[in-house]
Amino acid sequence: MKVDSFSFGTITIDGKKYKCDVLIHTDGTTENRKGGLLMFGSHRITKENIERLTCGGDKPDLIIVGLGTASAAHVDEDAKKWAQDQGIELVELSSDEAVAKLNSAWDSKEKKVAALIHVTC
């Protein structure tokens, strides 16, 4: 899995362009983030969003959350607590930084990594 490019409103992963927030699972599969405003996800990242990243594959050691280009999104406190209780490291970064960290973590294979990338503000 590799994020080829990211810019406001779009992210391209393994050659496929998404115009919405995406969830990236530990096995490299992707899915559109459900809910939120119009086709983009809400600025509120919920416990359910984070839990979804633990379904359908290996439990991640690390979840990277891209908070948008201006880091306008936020992770709910109960989502942070849930990840901590599960022994999952949760890292919140601007989406640009999150994409760089995700690609680096994916290449190193040191940890099982999953991500949620917010593609707007």
MMTF fields as JSON, N, C-alpha, C and O atoms, coordinates in Angstrom:
{
  "mmtfVersion": "1.0.0",
  "mmtfProducer": "UNKNOWN",
  "numBonds": 483,
  "numAtoms": 484,
  "numGroups": 121,
  "numChains": 1,
  "numModels": 1,
  "chainsPerModel": [1],
  "groupsPerChain": [121],
  "chainIdList": ["A"],
  "bondAtomList": [4, 2, 8, 6, 12, 10, 16, 14, 20, 18, 24, 22, 28, 26, 32, 30, 36, 34, 40, 38, 44, 42, 48, 46, 52, 50, 56, 54, 60, 58, 64, 62, 68, 66, 72, 70, 76, 74, 80, 78, 84, 82, 88, 86, 92, 90, 96, 94, 100, 98, 104, 102, 108, 106, 112, 110, 116, 114, 120, 118, 124, 122, 128, 126, 132, 130, 136, 134, 140, 138, 144, 142, 148, 146, 152, 150, 156, 154, 160, 158, 164, 162, 168, 166, 172, 170, 176, 174, 180, 178, 184, 182, 188, 186, 192, 190, 196, 194, 200, 198, 204, 202, 208, 206, 212, 210, 216, 214, 220, 218, 224, 222, 228, 226, 232, 230, 236, 234, 240, 238, 244, 242, 248, 246, 252, 250, 256, 254, 260, 258, 264, 262, 268, 266, 272, 270, 276, 274, 280, 278, 284, 282, 288, 286, 292, 290, 296, 294, 300, 298, 304, 302, 308, 306, 312, 310, 316, 314, 320, 318, 324, 322, 328, 326, 332, 330, 336, 334, 340, 338, 344, 342, 348, 346, 352, 350, 356, 354, 360, 358, 364, 362, 368, 366, 372, 370, 376, 374, 380, 378, 384, 382, 388, 386, 392, 390, 396, 394, 400, 398, 404, 402, 408, 406, 412, 410, 416, 414, 420, 418, 424, 422, 428, 426, 432, 430, 436, 434, 440, 438, 444, 442, 448, 446, 452, 450, 456, 454, 460, 458, 464, 462, 468, 466, 472, 470, 476, 474, 480, 478],
  "bondOrderList": [1, 1, 1, 1, 1, 1, 1, 1, 1, 1, 1, 1, 1, 1, 1, 1, 1, 1, 1, 1, 1, 1, 1, 1, 1, 1, 1, 1, 1, 1, 1, 1, 1, 1, 1, 1, 1, 1, 1, 1, 1, 1, 1, 1, 1, 1, 1, 1, 1, 1, 1, 1, 1, 1, 1, 1, 1, 1, 1, 1, 1, 1, 1, 1, 1, 1, 1, 1, 1, 1, 1, 1, 1, 1, 1, 1, 1, 1, 1, 1, 1, 1, 1, 1, 1, 1, 1, 1, 1, 1, 1, 1, 1, 1, 1, 1, 1, 1, 1, 1, 1, 1, 1, 1, 1, 1, 1, 1, 1, 1, 1, 1, 1, 1, 1, 1, 1, 1, 1, 1],
  "groupList": [{"groupName": "MET", "atomNameList": ["N", "CA", "C", "O"], "elementList": ["N", "C", "C", "O"], "formalChargeList": [0, 0, 0, 0], "bondAtomList": [1, 0, 2, 1, 3, 2], "bondOrderList": [1, 1, 2], "singleLetterCode": "M", "chemCompType": "L-PEPTIDE LINKING"}, {"groupName": "LYS", "atomNameList": ["N", "CA", "C", "O"], "elementList": ["N", "C", "C", "O"], "formalChargeList": [0, 0, 0, 0], "bondAtomList": [1, 0, 2, 1, 3, 2], "bondOrderList": [1, 1, 2], "singleLetterCode": "K", "chemCompType": "L-PEPTIDE LINKING"}, {"groupName": "VAL", "atomNameList": ["N", "CA", "C", "O"], "elementList": ["N", "C", "C", "O"], "formalChargeList": [0, 0, 0, 0], "bondAtomList": [1, 0, 2, 1, 3, 2], "bondOrderList": [1, 1, 2], "singleLetterCode": "V", "chemCompType": "L-PEPTIDE LINKING"}, {"groupName": "ASP", "atomNameList": ["N", "CA", "C", "O"], "elementList": ["N", "C", "C", "O"], "formalChargeList": [0, 0, 0, 0], "bondAtomList": [1, 0, 2, 1, 3, 2], "bondOrderList": [1, 1, 2], "singleLetterCode": "D", "chemCompType": "L-PEPTIDE LINKING"}, {"groupName": "SER", "atomNameList": ["N", "CA", "C", "O"], "elementList": ["N", "C", "C", "O"], "formalChargeList": [0, 0, 0, 0], "bondAtomList": [1, 0, 2, 1, 3, 2], "bondOrderList": [1, 1, 2], "singleLetterCode": "S", "chemCompType": "L-PEPTIDE LINKING"}, {"groupName": "PHE", "atomNameList": ["N", "CA", "C", "O"], "elementList": ["N", "C", "C", "O"], "formalChargeList": [0, 0, 0, 0], "bondAtomList": [1, 0, 2, 1, 3, 2], "bondOrderList": [1, 1, 2], "singleLetterCode": "F", "chemCompType": "L-PEPTIDE LINKING"}, {"groupName": "GLY", "atomNameList": ["N", "CA", "C", "O"], "elementList": ["N", "C", "C", "O"], "formalChargeList": [0, 0, 0, 0], "bondAtomList": [1, 0, 2, 1, 3, 2], "bondOrderList": [1, 1, 2], "singleLetterCode": "G", "chemCompType": "PEPTIDE LINKING"}, {"groupName": "THR", "atomNameList": ["N", "CA", "C", "O"], "elementList": ["N", "C", "C", "O"], "formalChargeList": [0, 0, 0, 0], "bondAtomList": [1, 0, 2, 1, 3, 2], "bondOrderList": [1, 1, 2], "singleLetterCode": "T", "chemCompType": "L-PEPTIDE LINKING"}, {"groupName": "ILE", "atomNameList": ["N", "CA", "C", "O"], "elementList": ["N", "C", "C", "O"], "formalChargeList": [0, 0, 0, 0], "bondAtomList": [1, 0, 2, 1, 3, 2], "bondOrderList": [1, 1, 2], "singleLetterCode": "I", "chemCompType": "L-PEPTIDE LINKING"}, {"groupName": "TYR", "atomNameList": ["N", "CA", "C", "O"], "elementList": ["N", "C", "C", "O"], "formalChargeList": [0, 0, 0, 0], "bondAtomList": [1, 0, 2, 1, 3, 2], "bondOrderList": [1, 1, 2], "singleLetterCode": "Y", "chemCompType": "L-PEPTIDE LINKING"}, {"groupName": "CYS", "atomNameList": ["N", "CA", "C", "O"], "elementList": ["N", "C", "C", "O"], "formalChargeList": [0, 0, 0, 0], "bondAtomList": [1, 0, 2, 1, 3, 2], "bondOrderList": [1, 1, 2], "singleLetterCode": "C", "chemCompType": "L-PEPTIDE LINKING"}, {"groupName": "LEU", "atomNameList": ["N", "CA", "C", "O"], "elementList": ["N", "C", "C", "O"], "formalChargeList": [0, 0, 0, 0], "bondAtomList": [1, 0, 2, 1, 3, 2], "bondOrderList": [1, 1, 2], "singleLetterCode": "L", "chemCompType": "L-PEPTIDE LINKING"}, {"groupName": "HIS", "atomNameList": ["N", "CA", "C", "O"], "elementList": ["N", "C", "C", "O"], "formalChargeList": [0, 0, 0, 0], "bondAtomList": [1, 0, 2, 1, 3, 2], "bondOrderList": [1, 1, 2], "singleLetterCode": "H", "chemCompType": "L-PEPTIDE LINKING"}, {"groupName": "GLU", "atomNameList": ["N", "CA", "C", "O"], "elementList": ["N", "C", "C", "O"], "formalChargeList": [0, 0, 0, 0], "bondAtomList": [1, 0, 2, 1, 3, 2], "bondOrderList": [1, 1, 2], "singleLetterCode": "E", "chemCompType": "L-PEPTIDE LINKING"}, {"groupName": "ASN", "atomNameList": ["N", "CA", "C", "O"], "elementList": ["N", "C", "C", "O"], "formalChargeList": [0, 0, 0, 0], "bondAtomList": [1, 0, 2, 1, 3, 2], "bondOrderList": [1, 1, 2], "singleLetterCode": "N", "chemCompType": "L-PEPTIDE LINKING"}, {"groupName": "ARG", "atomNameList": ["N", "CA", "C", "O"], "elementList": ["N", "C", "C", "O"], "formalChargeList": [0, 0, 0, 0], "bondAtomList": [1, 0, 2, 1, 3, 2], "bondOrderList": [1, 1, 2], "singleLetterCode": "R", "chemCompType": "L-PEPTIDE LINKING"}, {"groupName": "PRO", "atomNameList": ["N", "CA", "C", "O"], "elementList": ["N", "C", "C", "O"], "formalChargeList": [0, 0, 0, 0], "bondAtomList": [1, 0, 2, 1, 3, 2], "bondOrderList": [1, 1, 2], "singleLetterCode": "P", "chemCompType": "L-PEPTIDE LINKING"}, {"groupName": "ALA", "atomNameList": ["N", "CA", "C", "O"], "elementList": ["N", "C", "C", "O"], "formalChargeList": [0, 0, 0, 0], "bondAtomList": [1, 0, 2, 1, 3, 2], "bondOrderList": [1, 1, 2], "singleLetterCode": "A", "chemCompType": "L-PEPTIDE LINKING"}, {"groupName": "TRP", "atomNameList": ["N", "CA", "C", "O"], "elementList": ["N", "C", "C", "O"], "formalChargeList": [0, 0, 0, 0], "bondAtomList": [1, 0, 2, 1, 3, 2], "bondOrderList": [1, 1, 2], "singleLetterCode": "W", "chemCompType": "L-PEPTIDE LINKING"}, {"groupName": "GLN", "atomNameList": ["N", "CA", "C", "O"], "elementList": ["N", "C", "C", "O"], "formalChargeList": [0, 0, 0, 0], "bondAtomList": [1, 0, 2, 1, 3, 2], "bondOrderList": [1, 1, 2], "singleLetterCode": "Q", "chemCompType": "L-PEPTIDE LINKING"}],
  "groupTypeList": [0, 1, 2, 3, 4, 5, 4, 5, 6, 7, 8, 7, 8, 3, 6, 1, 1, 9, 1, 10, 3, 2, 11, 8, 12, 7, 3, 6, 7, 7, 13, 14, 15, 1, 6, 6, 11, 11, 0, 5, 6, 4, 12, 15, 8, 7, 1, 13, 14, 8, 13, 15, 11, 7, 10, 6, 6, 3, 1, 16, 3, 11, 8, 8, 2, 6, 11, 6, 7, 17, 4, 17, 17, 12, 2, 3, 13, 3, 17, 1, 1, 18, 17, 19, 3, 19, 6, 8, 13, 11, 2, 13, 11, 4, 4, 3, 13, 17, 2, 17, 1, 11, 14, 4, 17, 18, 3, 4, 1, 13, 1, 1, 2, 17, 17, 11, 8, 12, 2, 7, 10],
  "groupIdList": [1, 2, 3, 4, 5, 6, 7, 8, 9, 10, 11, 12, 13, 14, 15, 16, 17, 18, 19, 20, 21, 22, 23, 24, 25, 26, 27, 28, 29, 30, 31, 32, 33, 34, 35, 36, 37, 38, 39, 40, 41, 42, 43, 44, 45, 46, 47, 48, 49, 50, 51, 52, 53, 54, 55, 56, 57, 58, 59, 60, 61, 62, 63, 64, 65, 66, 67, 68, 69, 70, 71, 72, 73, 74, 75, 76, 77, 78, 79, 80, 81, 82, 83, 84, 85, 86, 87, 88, 89, 90, 91, 92, 93, 94, 95, 96, 97, 98, 99, 100, 101, 102, 103, 104, 105, 106, 107, 108, 109, 110, 111, 112, 113, 114, 115, 116, 117, 118, 119, 120, 121],
  "secStructList": [7, 7, 3, 3, 3, 3, 3, 6, 6, 3, 3, 3, 3, 6, 6, 3, 3, 3, 1, 1, 7, 3, 3, 3, 7, 6, 6, 1, 7, 3, 3, 3, 7, 7, 1, 1, 1, 6, 6, 1, 7, 7, 1, 3, 3, 7, 2, 2, 2, 2, 2, 2, 6, 6, 1, 1, 1, 7, 7, 7, 1, 3, 3, 3, 3, 3, 7, 7, 6, 6, 7, 7, 7, 3, 3, 7, 2, 2, 2, 2, 2, 2, 2, 2, 2, 6, 6, 7, 3, 3, 3, 3, 3, 7, 2, 2, 2, 2, 2, 2, 2, 2, 2, 2, 2, 2, 2, 2, 7, 1, 1, 7, 3, 3, 3, 3, 3, 7, 7, 7, 7],
  "xCoordList": [0.845, 0.0, 0.893, 1.895, 0.495, 1.233, 0.262, -0.537, 0.35, -0.383, 0.461, 1.571, -0.078, 0.653, 0.653, 1.665, -0.5, -0.583, -1.747, -2.696, -1.631, -2.681, -2.748, -1.72, -3.955, -4.187, -5.596, -6.391, -5.904, -7.201, -8.318, -8.458, -9.11, -10.27, -10.023, -10.98, -8.76, -8.486, -7.263, -6.346, -7.294, -6.146, -6.083, -7.109, -4.885, -4.691, -3.859, -2.748, -4.423, -3.791, -3.666, -4.662, -2.456, -2.191, -2.888, -3.477, -2.81, -3.365, -4.851, -5.368, -5.552, -6.99, -7.237, -6.753, -7.999, -8.269, -9.576, -10.6, -9.517, -10.681, -10.965, -10.044, -12.24, -12.644, -13.474, -14.495, -13.006, -13.671, -12.651, -11.563, -13.011, -12.151, -12.026, -12.968, -10.874, -10.653, -10.145, -9.471, -10.502, -9.956, -9.002, -9.347, -7.821, -6.832, -6.528, -6.052, -6.811, -6.651, -5.234, -4.472, -4.894, -3.541, -3.139, -1.949, -4.104, -3.787, -3.704, -3.508, -3.854, -3.757, -5.07, -5.125, -6.13, -7.428, -7.929, -7.596, -8.73, -9.262, -10.774, -11.367, -11.379, -12.816, -13.13, -12.392, -14.23, -14.703, -15.171, -15.797, -14.873, -15.37, -16.86, -17.282, -17.633, -19.089, -19.51, -18.853, -20.611, -21.185, -20.547, -19.711, -20.943, -20.377, -21.155, -22.279, -20.543, -21.176, -20.973, -19.85, -22.066, -22.021, -21.119, -21.256, -20.198, -19.34, -18.072, -17.363, -17.78, -16.608, -17.009, -18.18, -16.061, -16.346, -16.446, -15.956, -17.072, -17.23, -15.869, -14.9, -15.814, -14.599, -14.469, -13.438, -15.488, -15.493, -15.145, -15.873, -14.036, -13.62, -14.013, -13.519, -14.907, -15.556, -14.861, -14.001, -15.267, -14.808, -15.157, -14.36, -16.338, -16.767, -15.828, -15.514, -15.38, -14.418, -13.129, -12.591, -12.638, -11.383, -11.578, -10.713, -12.691, -12.969, -13.016, -12.568, -13.55, -13.68, -12.317, -12.215, -11.284, -9.936, -9.384, -8.343, -10.054, -9.599, -10.384, -10.157, -11.295, -12.117, -11.489, -10.836, -11.688, -11.319, -9.84, -9.426, -9.059, -7.624, -6.958, -7.621, -5.666, -4.932, -5.179, -5.363, -5.181, -5.308, -4.073, -2.949, -4.268, -3.098, -2.361, -2.959, -1.062, -0.262, -0.329, -0.184, -0.555, -0.514, -1.658, -1.857, -2.401, -3.412, -2.986, -2.78, -2.859, -2.501, -3.764, -4.482, -4.033, -5.212, -4.765, -4.067, -5.177, -4.944, -6.102, -7.247, -5.817, -6.848, -7.276, -8.032, -6.806, -7.135, -5.958, -4.957, -6.088, -4.975, -4.659, -3.501, -5.682, -5.473, -5.683, -5.824, -5.706, -5.925, -7.196, -7.212, -8.267, -9.538, -10.351, -11.222, -10.077, -10.801, -10.249, -9.152, -11.02, -10.547, -11.025, -12.061, -10.262, -10.601, -11.302, -10.784, -12.486, -13.234, -12.405, -11.633, -12.582, -11.843, -12.133, -11.234, -13.401, -13.702, -13.004, -12.711, -12.737, -11.981, -10.53, -9.943, -9.959, -8.577, -8.452, -7.516, -9.406, -9.38, -9.537, -8.844, -10.452, -10.667, -9.374, -8.986, -8.712, -7.46, -6.421, -5.742, -6.302, -5.348, -5.676, -4.778, -6.96, -7.381, -7.075, -6.866, -7.049, -6.752, -5.254, -4.829, -4.457, -3.012, -2.564, -1.513, -3.372, -3.069, -2.558, -3.2, -1.402, -0.872, -1.689, -1.893, -2.146, -2.932, -2.163, -1.844, -1.868, -1.106, -1.988, -2.567, -2.088, -2.88, -1.938, -1.108, -2.086, -1.234, -2.065, -3.178, -1.53, -2.184, -2.182, -1.334, -3.098, -3.184, -1.926, -1.542, -1.274, 0.003, 1.035, 1.685, 1.176, 2.14, 1.72, 2.567, 0.411, -0.096, 0.217, 0.597, 0.056, 0.354, 1.835, 2.182, 2.701, 4.144, 4.481, 5.248, 3.917, 4.174, 3.622, 4.259, 2.435, 1.82, 2.706, 2.985, 3.142, 4.002, 5.292, 5.744, 5.88, 7.109, 6.873, 7.646, 5.809, 5.49, 5.166, 5.559, 4.456, 4.086, 5.347, 5.474, 6.274, 7.515, 8.392, 9.016, 8.45, 9.34, 8.83, 9.624, 7.526, 6.908, 7.238, 7.129, 7.645, 7.96, 6.711, 6.729, 5.616, 4.349, 3.229, 3.324, 2.156, 0.934, 0.248, -0.092, 0.05, -0.454, -1.771, -1.97, -2.661, -3.924, -4.047, -3.337, -4.954, -5.069, -6.466, -7.216, -6.782, -7.961, -7.441, -6.814, -7.711, -7.23, -8.425, -9.237, -8.515, -9.534, -8.988, -7.889, -9.753, -9.2, -9.487, -8.989, -10.282, -10.532, -9.853, -8.756, -10.486, -9.843, -9.554, -9.012],
  "yCoordList": [-1.171, 0.0, 1.237, 1.31, 2.205, 3.469, 4.585, 4.47, 5.666, 6.871, 7.57, 8.026, 7.646, 8.255, 9.774, 10.425, 10.335, 11.79, 12.178, 11.422, 13.385, 13.952, 15.439, 16.115, 15.949, 17.388, 17.641, 16.711, 18.901, 19.236, 18.586, 18.856, 17.73, 17.101, 15.789, 15.13, 15.377, 14.101, 13.416, 14.052, 12.096, 11.28, 10.136, 9.548, 9.823, 8.728, 7.654, 7.904, 6.443, 5.308, 4.178, 3.737, 3.718, 2.647, 2.91, 2.008, 4.147, 4.521, 4.824, 5.258, 4.605, 4.864, 6.189, 6.402, 7.073, 8.397, 8.383, 7.883, 8.937, 9.061, 10.547, 11.347, 10.906, 12.288, 12.335, 13.018, 11.592, 11.519, 11.035, 10.586, 11.129, 10.591, 9.08, 8.419, 8.55, 7.118, 6.478, 7.098, 5.208, 4.337, 3.384, 2.809, 3.216, 2.307, 1.267, 1.598, 0.006, -1.086, -1.653, -1.367, -2.455, -3.01, -3.865, -4.006, -4.433, -5.262, -4.439, -4.991, -3.114, -2.242, -1.962, -1.137, -2.642, -2.367, -1.006, -0.541, -0.387, 0.932, 0.922, 0.084, 1.87, 2.068, 3.53, 4.235, 3.967, 5.318, 5.416, 4.492, 6.524, 6.774, 7.072, 7.914, 6.403, 6.563, 7.742, 8.079, 8.354, 9.431, 10.762, 10.9, 11.717, 13.036, 13.887, 13.561, 14.969, 15.952, 15.626, 15.389, 15.617, 15.351, 14.16, 13.122, 14.289, 13.136, 13.126, 12.12, 14.231, 14.291, 13.88, 13.979, 13.428, 13.058, 14.278, 15.359, 14.082, 15.121, 15.51, 14.757, 16.685, 17.089, 16.346, 16.44, 15.619, 14.848, 13.389, 12.711, 12.92, 11.535, 10.768, 11.035, 9.816, 9.129, 7.819, 7.307, 7.314, 5.999, 4.942, 4.039, 5.042, 4.068, 4.095, 3.05, 5.304, 5.405, 4.669, 3.929, 4.872, 4.241, 2.728, 1.949, 2.313, 0.874, 0.187, -0.951, 0.867, 0.301, -0.103, -1.048, 0.61, 0.303, -0.996, -1.474, -1.57, -2.829, -4.021, -5.156, -3.775, -4.837, -5.349, -4.597, -6.61, -7.164, -7.372, -7.522, -7.388, -7.605, -7.726, -7.882, -7.655, -7.696, -6.414, -5.341, -6.546, -5.366, -4.496, -4.991, -3.215, -2.353, -2.079, -2.05, -1.881, -1.387, 0.131, 0.749, 0.722, 2.164, 2.587, 2.011, 3.591, 4.225, 5.672, 6.418, 6.049, 7.407, 8.116, 7.621, 9.261, 10.039, 11.345, 12.149, 11.542, 12.798, 13.731, 13.429, 14.855, 15.778, 16.815, 17.73, 16.686, 17.638, 18.536, 18.536, 19.307, 20.159, 21.24, 21.628, 21.729, 22.745, 22.169, 22.916, 20.844, 20.139, 20.598, 20.767, 20.801, 21.268, 20.15, 20.419, 18.909, 17.784, 17.492, 17.927, 16.756, 16.361, 14.948, 14.501, 14.265, 12.91, 13.016, 13.633, 12.411, 12.409, 11.758, 10.83, 12.258, 11.727, 10.248, 9.494, 9.82, 8.4, 7.519, 6.357, 8.049, 7.309, 7.149, 6.079, 8.209, 8.147, 7.148, 6.351, 7.205, 6.293, 4.847, 3.958, 4.615, 3.255, 2.709, 1.575, 3.506, 3.064, 2.749, 1.724, 3.626, 3.405, 2.112, 1.325, 1.887, 0.669, -0.591, -1.661, -0.459, -1.595, -1.782, -2.735, -0.867, -0.941, -0.47, -0.877, 0.389, 0.906, 2.339, 3.183, 2.598, 3.957, 4.763, 4.311, 5.929, 6.799, 8.092, 8.797, 8.398, 9.593, 10.501, 10.069, 11.769, 12.762, 13.787, 14.39, 13.973, 14.891, 15.598, 15.172, 16.67, 17.218, 16.108, 15.217, 16.157, 15.068, 14.935, 13.819, 16.044, 15.973, 15.175, 14.277, 15.513, 14.816, 13.366, 12.474, 13.129, 11.774, 10.871, 9.713, 11.402, 10.624, 10.261, 9.121, 11.204, 10.925, 9.868, 8.945, 9.996, 9.023, 7.653, 6.631, 7.634, 6.366, 5.652, 4.463, 6.352, 5.727, 5.207, 4.109, 5.986, 5.576, 4.342, 3.385, 4.371, 3.238, 1.99, 0.883, 2.171, 1.033, 0.4, -0.824, 1.246, 0.744, 0.031, -0.979, 0.537, -0.045, -1.379, -2.213, -1.592, -2.834, -3.156, -4.305, -2.127, -2.339, -2.554, -3.28, -1.909, -2.01, -2.263, -1.91, -2.886, -2.996, -1.642, -1.182, -1.016, 0.35, 0.438, -0.227, 1.282, 1.608, 3.137, 3.798, 3.686, 5.144, 5.58, 4.863, 6.79, 7.509, 8.869, 9.607, 9.183, 10.441, 11.314, 10.954, 12.477, 13.481, 14.33, 14.876, 14.445, 15.05, 16.538, 17.16, 17.119, 18.551, 19.314, 18.949, 20.356, 21.273, 20.634, 21.287],
  "zCoordList": [0.0, 0.0, 0.0, 0.711, -0.822, -0.85, -1.205, -2.135, -0.442, -0.803, -1.852, -1.577, -3.055, -4.167, -4.068, -4.33, -3.686, -3.575, -2.672, -2.47, -2.142, -1.314, -1.591, -1.643, -1.768, -1.844, -1.335, -1.2, -1.053, -0.483, -1.302, -2.494, -0.654, -1.287, -1.987, -2.393, -2.146, -2.813, -2.214, -1.693, -2.313, -1.929, -2.933, -3.277, -3.398, -4.344, -3.669, -3.203, -3.627, -2.96, -3.972, -4.545, -4.186, -5.154, -6.49, -7.085, -6.943, -8.237, -8.263, -9.292, -7.155, -7.105, -6.378, -5.267, -7.027, -6.478, -5.679, -6.144, -4.481, -3.604, -3.401, -3.235, -3.417, -3.157, -1.876, -1.796, -0.887, 0.411, 1.433, 1.074, 2.693, 3.745, 3.56, 3.123, 3.892, 3.73, 5.013, 5.835, 5.142, 6.183, 5.477, 4.445, 6.021, 5.457, 6.528, 7.614, 6.208, 7.169, 7.119, 6.196, 8.116, 8.234, 7.038, 6.756, 6.335, 5.16, 3.874, 2.791, 3.997, 2.837, 2.139, 1.228, 2.556, 1.941, 2.411, 3.501, 1.566, 1.867, 1.764, 1.084, 2.454, 2.335, 2.585, 3.273, 2.017, 2.265, 3.702, 4.221, 4.342, 5.685, 5.598, 4.806, 6.385, 6.374, 7.242, 8.227, 6.854, 7.647, 7.368, 6.475, 8.126, 7.97, 6.991, 6.608, 6.6, 5.751, 4.28, 3.834, 3.536, 2.11, 1.835, 2.483, 0.883, 0.579, 1.423, 1.465, 2.093, 2.953, 4.364, 4.731, 5.142, 6.511, 7.407, 7.08, 8.509, 9.517, 10.093, 9.992, 10.692, 11.411, 12.727, 13.393, 13.104, 14.35, 14.036, 13.312, 14.584, 14.393, 15.642, 16.738, 15.458, 16.564, 16.942, 16.225, 18.074, 18.529, 17.485, 17.232, 16.876, 15.866, 14.655, 14.085, 14.264, 13.162, 13.508, 12.684, 14.719, 15.147, 15.305, 14.901, 15.882, 16.017, 14.659, 14.522, 13.664, 12.318, 11.759, 10.977, 12.163, 11.68, 12.259, 11.808, 13.24, 13.829, 13.277, 13.695, 12.35, 11.76, 10.469, 9.746, 10.192, 8.9, 8.667, 7.517, 9.664, 9.496, 10.843, 11.868, 10.834, 12.087, 12.873, 12.299, 14.176, 15.032, 14.831, 14.914, 14.568, 14.378, 15.687, 16.763, 15.568, 16.686, 16.73, 17.784, 15.545, 15.368, 14.455, 13.386, 14.883, 14.034, 13.829, 14.786, 12.567, 12.197, 11.743, 10.874, 12.322, 11.954, 11.314, 11.932, 10.066, 9.378, 9.673, 9.336, 10.296, 10.779, 9.747, 10.072, 8.514, 7.455, 7.15, 7.866, 6.076, 5.657, 6.68, 6.836, 7.379, 8.421, 9.817, 10.786, 9.921, 11.197, 11.897, 13.116, 11.123, 11.68, 12.325, 13.152, 11.959, 12.551, 13.944, 14.294, 14.726, 16.052, 16.365, 15.872, 17.182, 17.617, 18.961, 19.892, 19.061, 20.317, 21.43, 21.188, 22.637, 23.788, 24.027, 24.4, 23.812, 24.031, 22.991, 23.27, 21.81, 20.794, 21.223, 21.062, 21.765, 22.25, 23.392, 23.44, 24.306, 25.454, 25.005, 25.5, 24.063, 23.561, 22.945, 23.225, 22.115, 21.5, 22.572, 22.504, 23.553, 24.644, 25.384, 25.683, 25.684, 26.385, 25.584, 26.155, 24.253, 23.373, 23.155, 22.502, 23.704, 23.519, 22.141, 21.645, 21.529, 20.191, 20.327, 20.952, 19.735, 19.696, 18.68, 17.554, 19.065, 18.191, 17.979, 18.936, 16.731, 16.383, 15.541, 14.544, 15.951, 15.235, 14.605, 15.285, 13.289, 12.544, 11.48, 11.175, 10.919, 9.732, 8.675, 8.717, 7.759, 6.778, 5.934, 5.585, 5.597, 4.86, 5.649, 5.114, 6.923, 7.779, 8.001, 8.054, 8.133, 8.351, 7.165, 7.341, 5.96, 4.751, 4.709, 4.4, 5.012, 5.029, 6.078, 5.802, 7.273, 8.343, 7.97, 8.225, 7.366, 6.951, 5.929, 6.081, 4.908, 3.901, 4.526, 4.201, 5.414, 6.085, 6.959, 6.914, 7.749, 8.634, 7.823, 8.192, 6.728, 5.884, 5.281, 5.232, 4.827, 4.229, 5.244, 4.918, 6.467, 7.475, 8.001, 8.435, 7.967, 8.45, 9.91, 10.337, 10.677, 12.086, 12.92, 13.914, 12.5, 13.223, 12.235, 11.059, 12.734, 11.933, 12.03, 13.12, 10.891, 10.881, 10.109, 9.093, 10.629, 9.965, 10.02, 10.778, 9.208, 9.174, 8.784, 8.122, 9.225, 8.781, 8.305, 9.065, 7.045, 6.488, 6.117, 5.265, 6.78, 6.476, 5.333, 5.437, 4.234, 3.015, 2.853, 1.914, 3.749, 3.602, 4.731, 5.152, 5.217, 6.149, 7.492, 8.383]
}
